[in-house]
């Protein structure tokens, strides 16, 4: 999805610079700015989620956390 957003943003920038009327140029510039913002957030979200730890812990891991031990079993 983020690659599709990037390609649409680049297409909007290209269309912005090839339009002759000011209204069309302003519209495509607005679309490209919004698209660039959304694309940056999408790439940041993908980077963060790739490095994030899994949210779910088993009941055994939760019990080890309550006991003050490492839930991964490496003491």
N, C-alpha and C positions, 0 to 999 in steps of 0.2 A: 504494500500500500504506500509506503514512504517513497518508493521509487516512482510510482505513478504520480504522486503529488509533486515530486521533483520535476518530472518531465512536463507536467501541466504548468508548473510555475515557469519553467524555461520557455515553454511555448507562449505563455502570456507575456513574458518579457520581449520575445521576438515580435509578437503581434503589437505590443506597445510601440516599438520603434519603427514599425512599418505602416502604421496608420497615418492618414493625412489630416483627419479632422481632430480637433482638440477634445471633443467629447469621447470619441472612441479611444484616443490615446490615454485620457484620464481614466476611463473604465478599465482598460487593460493594465495600466500602472497600478490601480487599486487592487485588481485581482492578483497581480504579481507580488505586491507587498504582503497581502494576506496569505498568499500561497507560500511565500518565503518563510513567514512566521510559522505557519502550520508545518512546513517541511522541517524546519529546525527543531520544533518540538517533537515531531515524529521520530527523527533520528536520535534525539536525546533520550526519548522514551525507550527506543530499541536498545540503545547502549546501556542504559540503566538496568533494564530488565534482563539483559544478557549476563550482567555481573551480579544480579541479586540472588540471594539465597531463597530456597523454597520456603513458602509460608507455612506449610503444614508439617507438624511434628506428630510422630506416633505417640501413643499413650506411654510407651516405655521411655521415650525421649523426654516427655513432659515430667514424668516421675523423676528422672535423673536431674532435670533442671530444678525441681523442688528440693531435691536432696543436696543441691549445690555442686553437682558433678557435671562434667562435660557431656552433653547429650549425644555426641558422636562416638562415645565409647573410648576416646583416647585420653586417658587420665595422666 
